Amino acid sequence: MAEITLGGNPTHTSGELPENGTQAPDFKLSRTDLQESTLEDFKGKKVVMNIFPSVDTGVCAASVRKFNEQASDLDNTVVLCISRDLPFAQARFCGAEGLDQVQVLSDFKDGSFGKDYGLLINDGAFAGLHSRVVIVLDEDHKVIYTEQVPEIGQEPDYEAALSAIA
């Protein structure tokens, strides 16, 4: 379990992030068209997972915008923006912002992604949502970078995450 903060107040996650060099757990997440997406859908591609509590918060929205801006420069790489927001909210946000270089996926159905990846927030005001995390996978979907952002209101280290796939 990781201890993180929300506005300086301690809160805890459900476990630990996958370790570098390990195979990423498979997942079943919902796309904006409500169809299911799994890790297998991105076979042979590097994967950047930008995970956050909600697109309806300023820092989360900024991270989706930043990764969308960077994504077009990445070879053989898909950027997944994952939260527990309803797919309708994710689609509305990306449509209004003109974001088309990232794919948004939702863990709204059962939260199993957050549990399997050890990043579900267990307590505090954001209990039940995902913590702010970046996980990068190679083409074989082995973990090559993880970042559990220690304060939910801070942005991730974009440069470190993207340099992991260079």
N, C-alpha and C positions, 0 to 999 in steps of 0.2 A: 504494500500500500504506500502510495506517495502522499506526502503532505504538501499541499499547495495553499495559496491564499487567494481570497476574493476581497478586494478592498482592504488588504492587510489582515483580514481575519482568517485563521487557519481552517482548512477543510481537507478532506481526504478522498483519495480515489480508491477504486475497488481492487487495485492490484498494481503490478509493475508492467511497464511496457515490454514488448518482446525484445529480446537481446539481439544485438548486432550479430550477424552470421547465422541466425536461426531462420527457419522457414516461417513466413508470415501466415497467421491463421486465415483460413478461408472465411468468407463472409457472405451474407445475403442482405443486401440493402435495396431500398426502393429508389428508382429513378423518378424524374418529374412526371413521366407518363404512367407511373405506378407499376411498371414492370420491374421484375427482380434483376439485380445485377450482382455478380459474384466476382471474386478475384480472378477466376478462370477467364472471364470476359476480356481481361487485359494481358493475356498470355503473350510472352515475348516482348513486352514493353516494360520500361522502367515506370515505377509508380511513385508519385509524390502524394501523400495523404495529408491534407490540411484539415485538421479536426478541431472543432470548436463548439461552444455552447449553442449559439443561435445567430443566424444572419441578421437578426433584428437588433443587434448590439453594434456599437460603433467600431470596436476593435475587430470583431469577427468580420464585419462587412469590409473593413480595410484589408484584412488578410486575403479575402476572396478576390478583391480588386487587384491587390499586389501580385498574387499568384497568377491571375488571369493575364496580367501585363507580361509576366515573365514566361508564361507557358509557350508562347509562340516561338521562342528561341530555343526550346528544348527538343533535341532529336530523340525519336523513338520513346517519348515519354508522355504519360497521361497524368494530369493533375486532378485528383479527386478531392472535392470539398465536402466534408462529411459532418453532419450534425443530426440532432433529433427533431429538427424543424419538420413540419409537414412538407411533403414534396411541392404542394401548391405555393407555400410561402417561398421555398427555394426558387421555383420557376418565376414567381412574381419578381423577386429580387434580381435575379440574373437578367430577366427581360427588361426591367426598368433601367438597369445599369448597362445594358448592352454587353454583357459578359458571355463570351462564346468560346473561350479557350480552355475553360475548366468544365468538369462534369460535377454536378452536385448530386449527392446521394443522401438518403435519409435512413436513420436507424429508429424511426418512430414506432415501428410495429412491436418490437419486443426488447430493444436495447441490447441485444446479444452482441453486437459489434463492440459496444463500449465495455461490456463485461469481458469478452474474449481478449480484447486488447489491453485490459487493465486500466482504462481511463475514465470509467463512469464515476461521476462525483457522488459520493456516499452521503454527505451531510452538508449542512449550511443552506444558504439561499438558493443555490443552483443544484441541489440534490436531484439526481435523476438525469441530469444533462451530461454532456461530455466535457472533459477538461480540454484546455487548449494544448494541442499536441501536433507535432509534425513527425511523420514516419516516411522514410524513403526506402523503396525496394528496388533491387536490381531486376534484370530481365527474367531471372529465375524465381523472382519474388522472395529472395532472401533479404532480410533486413540489413540495410547498410548505414542507416542514420536514424536516430530518434531524438526528439527533444520534448520533454515535458516542461512547458513554460511554467515557471514557479508562481507567477502572479497572473491570474486569469485576465486581468485588465492590461497586460503587456502583449506586444506583438512578438511573434516568434523570430528567430534569427534566420531570415530569408536567405542571406548569403551562405551561411553554413549548410543549410538544407540543400540548396541548389548546387553548391560545389561538390556535394557528395555524389552527384550523378554525372559530373563532368568527366 
